[in-house]
Amino acid sequence: MLLPKFTAPKYADVMLDLEPKLQDILFYGDPHSNWKPLLNSVNELRPKSVFIFGDLIDKTQGPKALEDTRQVLLELLNKQIDVRIILGNHDADTDAIFNLIFEEFGSLICHGTVLELEQQGLRVACLGGVFRGKIWDPNIQSHPPFYSQAEWLSKNVKTAHFKGGVARKHRTSIFPETFETLRHTHADILITHEAPSTHPFGFKVLDDLAMDLGAKLIIHGHHHKVSKDIACGGKIAVRGLGLAEVWRPNRLSI
């Protein structure tokens, strides 16, 4: 007797239930000062929410890049769009970039939080920043050097502090404490700057986090490459965003 052939779930299969709930949301891959694709899509699609996946500013473009980013964010907010920023590894590259993102628009940062999108009926877990060996690299370290920002502050001299907190660079580092806090919540989608294990330079702990959350989809930036994958034995879809890519899933291009 022939047994029925098992067909592993595909990316599109996992996305089918989520896709209708994502029509009012735009996900924007690392801008690096290129805002034109997002503004064009906002004017055409009129989304309720926009998630920006970090690395907002190309520091080599100077002060103009800062002012352009300021004006774009203000324009989006003036359109009554719910704008959220996932921190990338370049979002504290300079004092000026830090001041703009963390201070002027700090209320838009959603790192380490779970957002309730009531109109869409979705919960979105947000983990910005990157893994750095001086804080925590889960691919190579079983015992991270620092568990929390508080521990870092207590073990580093005050001259290493920045504006009363951890060093500027480490404002975009992932601390285990933030990760563990998210693990004990629930979400339908996990959005990150770093990639899960489906990427050659990804991290399996992000697969595990998505499983703990009960998420069906991981969306990530950082690597500037469009990708569609399946993780955790077909239970979770993974969408990698390209450089300055606008993504809103639909049945033709999930």
Secondary structure, DSSP 4 states (H G I P E B T S, - for coil): -PPPPP-PPPHHHHHTTTGGGGTTEEEE---TT--HHHHHHHHHH--SEEEE-S----GGGTHHHHHHHHHHHHHHHHTT-EEEE---TTTTSSHHHHIIIIIISGGGB-TTEEEEETTTTEEEEEE-SB-BTTTB-TTT-SS-S-SSHHHHHHHS-GGG-BTTBS-GGGGGBPPHHHHHHHHTS--SEEEESS-BTTSTT-BHHHHHHHHHHT-SEEEE-SS---EEEEETTTTEEEEEPPTT-EE---TT--
